[in-house]
Every structure is written in C-alpha cells, then in structure tokens.
Amino acid sequence: MYRKRKYETGKTPLKQLIMEGSSRVHRCFAFPTDDALEEKTRMNHIYRCCVHSWSWKEDTMLWDTHKDLLRYPAYIDGGGLNEDGWKYVQREVSEHVAHLAPMSTLKARSAEIKRREDGSVEEIMENPTSNIANCILYRKWDSKADAFLLKTYDNLSFIPGRQRKEFLDAEDWKSLQLWFAQRFGCCPTQTQLQARTRIVLQRR
C-alpha cells in the first residue's frame, strides 16, 4: 500500500530518523527562526521537515544560483544581490531540493562556501555563522499529501467488524507519520501532522 521511501537513510532505521529529527527540530527553536516561514507554518501552508537537514545539495544549489545571478544587473545592489535576487535564490533552491530554506541562512551560507576545482562545493570559513546544523528546512503541503492523509486516516479509523474509531490513538499517529515519510520522503512533526489532518477532514 505504501511506497518505499524516496531518500537514503543509510543504516539509520526510519523510525529512529523521525524521532531524532523531531528532537532536532525542537532544539532548533533555541536559535533564531525565519519569521516569514514560521508564519506560513502556523497557517498550515508548509511544514517543518524532521528527516531532512542542510546538506551538500543545498550548498551546491546555493553556490550555483548565487554565482549565476551576479551576472544580471537587475538583481544587483552595491556589488551583491538585492532582495529580489535573494528571493529568486530561495525559489531556485526550493525547486531543486524540494525544501524551503530560511533567507538568513541562504545569505550567510553563500559567503562561507566556494566551488573547488574538482567541482565540489566546500566550506571555506573557519568559524561559519550560518549555523546550518540548527537550520530548519520546510516543505509545502500539497493535494497529494492531503489526499494521503485523508485516505490513511480513514483506513486507521476503520476496524473490521467493529464501530469506526472516533479518534486515532498515539500508535495510529506514529504509524501515519511513518507511512507519510515512506510515501513522500519527508516528514512533518506529529503536531503539524495532526493539525493538517484536522484541516483536511474539515474540508471534505
């Protein structure tokens, strides 16, 4: 019924990855967060992903996009990118890595990396300020995710030969979260998963 996850977890079991990732997301709130992205999160337009963190993929896409935009005067202000330029960078990174990154992280990280002769992108700052270890990546809710939540909720609510459950229990929600991660390769926190499911149920 549920597809194999679309990303590699190495030797870490997916359940453990979700648990550790959820703890990491909560720890990240001890550091500054992106107000604009957090507002969209509170409105349930996007969610905080607890199985993805900043990686070489984000570094590579950021470097390529930033360098390319510096060739266009419309995106330049005082030798660097203007706000329109940074918004473009954020969109491009999001489209290629399927996650939204905080604007402050993009700006800080762009000054900390460079492309090597072998084509890889490396960190060049001895004391980087971007704090990518505590950067939350976000992903948009979409119709496929909503349909999955609705169908899976209904399946978990149905007990053959018995009355349908009025509410899911804790183990049900853990299962839904695990199956969501397997299906979409991303995973919201339990709180966000439940909040979005309530919205989907109210809409039908």
C-alpha positions in Angstrom: 0.0 0.0 0.0 2.8 2.4 0.9 5.8 3.1 -1.4 9.4 2.7 -0.3 10.8 6.0 0.8 12.4 8.1 -1.8 15.6 9.0 0.1 18.5 7.2 1.6 18.7 6.9 5.4 22.0 5.0 5.5 21.9 2.4 8.3 19.6 4.5 10.5 16.1 3.0 10.7 13.4 5.4 9.5 11.5 5.3 12.9 14.7 6.4 14.6 15.4 9.0 12.0 12.0 10.5 12.5 12.4 10.5 16.3 15.9 12.1 16.2 14.8 14.6 13.5 11.8 15.7 15.6 14.0 16.3 18.6 16.4 18.2 16.4 13.6 20.5 15.0 12.5 21.3 18.6 16.1 22.1 19.6 16.4 24.5 16.7 13.9 26.8 18.3 16.6 27.8 20.8 18.1 29.7 17.8 16.6 32.4 15.6 14.0 31.1 13.1 12.6 32.6 9.9 9.6 34.7 10.8 8.1 34.5 7.3 8.4 30.7 7.1 7.2 30.2 10.6 4.1 32.3 9.9 3.3 30.1 6.9 3.8 27.1 9.1 1.3 28.4 11.7 -1.2 28.8 8.8 -0.5 25.2 7.8 0.7 26.1 4.3 4.1 24.5 4.9 5.6 22.1 7.5 8.9 21.7 9.2 10.6 18.6 7.8 12.1 16.4 10.5 14.1 14.0 8.3 16.0 16.5 6.2 18.7 18.9 7.3 21.1 21.2 5.4 23.5 19.1 3.2 25.9 19.4 0.3 22.9 19.5 -2.1 21.8 22.8 -0.6 25.3 24.1 -0.7 25.7 23.2 -4.3 22.4 24.7 -5.5 23.0 27.9 -3.4 26.5 28.4 -4.9 25.4 27.8 -8.5 22.3 30.1 -8.3 24.1 32.8 -6.4 27.0 32.9 -8.8 24.7 32.9 -11.8 22.6 35.8 -10.6 25.6 38.0 -10.1 25.7 38.4 -13.9 22.4 40.2 -14.0 22.3 43.9 -13.1 18.6 43.7 -12.2 19.5 41.5 -9.2 22.5 43.5 -8.0 22.7 46.2 -5.4 26.1 47.5 -4.2 28.0 44.6 -5.5 25.8 41.9 -4.0 22.3 40.5 -4.6 19.3 42.7 -3.8 16.1 41.4 -2.1 14.6 40.3 -5.5 17.8 38.4 -6.1 17.7 36.6 -2.8 14.0 35.7 -3.3 15.0 34.2 -6.6 17.7 32.2 -4.9 15.3 30.9 -2.3 12.8 29.8 -5.0 15.5 28.1 -7.1 16.9 26.2 -4.1 13.4 25.2 -3.1 12.6 23.9 -6.6 15.7 21.7 -6.8 15.9 20.3 -3.3 12.2 20.3 -2.6 12.6 22.3 0.6 12.4 26.0 1.6 15.4 27.3 3.4 15.4 30.4 5.7 16.5 33.6 3.9 19.0 34.4 6.6 20.7 31.0 6.2 21.0 31.4 2.5 22.6 34.9 2.8 25.1 33.8 5.5 25.9 30.5 3.9 26.7 32.0 0.5 29.7 33.7 1.9 31.0 30.6 3.6 31.3 28.3 0.6 33.1 28.0 -2.8 33.4 25.6 -5.6 36.6 23.5 -5.8 38.5 22.6 -9.0 37.0 19.1 -8.8 33.5 20.6 -9.0 32.5 20.0 -5.4 31.4 22.8 -3.1 33.3 23.3 0.2 33.1 25.4 3.3 35.8 28.0 3.5 35.1 29.8 6.8 36.9 28.7 9.9 34.1 30.0 12.1 30.9 29.9 10.0 27.9 32.0 11.2 25.1 30.4 9.2 24.5 27.7 11.9 23.3 25.2 9.3 23.4 22.5 12.0 20.3 24.2 13.5 18.6 25.2 10.3 15.0 24.1 9.8 14.0 23.1 6.3 10.4 23.4 5.3 8.2 21.8 2.7 4.8 22.8 1.2 1.7 20.9 1.8 0.1 19.8 -1.4 -3.0 18.0 -2.7 -1.2 14.6 -2.9 -0.2 14.9 0.8 -3.7 15.9 1.7 -5.3 13.0 -0.2 -2.9 10.6 1.5 -3.7 12.0 5.0 -7.4 11.6 4.3 -7.2 8.1 3.0 -4.8 6.8 5.7 -6.8 8.4 8.4 -9.9 6.6 7.2 -8.1 3.3 7.0 -6.8 3.7 10.5 -10.2 4.6 11.8 -11.9 1.5 10.3 -11.8 -1.6 12.4 -13.4 -4.7 10.6 -16.5 -5.9 12.5 -16.4 -3.1 14.9 -17.6 0.5 15.1 -15.3 3.1 13.4 -12.9 4.8 15.8 -13.9 8.3 16.8 -10.3 9.3 17.4 -6.9 7.9 16.4 -4.6 6.8 19.3 -0.9 7.6 19.8 0.2 4.5 17.9 -2.1 5.3 15.0 -0.5 8.7 14.6 3.0 7.2 14.8 2.0 4.8 12.0 0.6 7.6 9.9 3.8 9.7 10.4 6.0 6.7 9.4 3.9 5.9 6.3 3.9 9.6 5.3 7.7 9.6 5.4 7.8 6.4 3.4 5.5 7.8 0.8 6.8 11.3 0.4 10.4 11.1 1.6 9.7 14.0 4.0 8.1 14.0 7.4 6.3 16.7 9.5 6.3 16.7 13.2 3.4 14.9 15.0 1.8 18.3 15.9 1.8 19.5 12.4 0.6 16.2 11.0 -2.4 16.2 13.3 -3.2 19.9 12.6 -3.1 19.3 8.8 -5.2 16.2 9.1 -7.9 18.1 11.0 -7.9 20.7 8.2 -8.3 18.0 5.6 -11.1 16.3 7.5 -13.0 19.6 7.8 -12.8 20.2 4.1 -14.3 17.0 2.9 
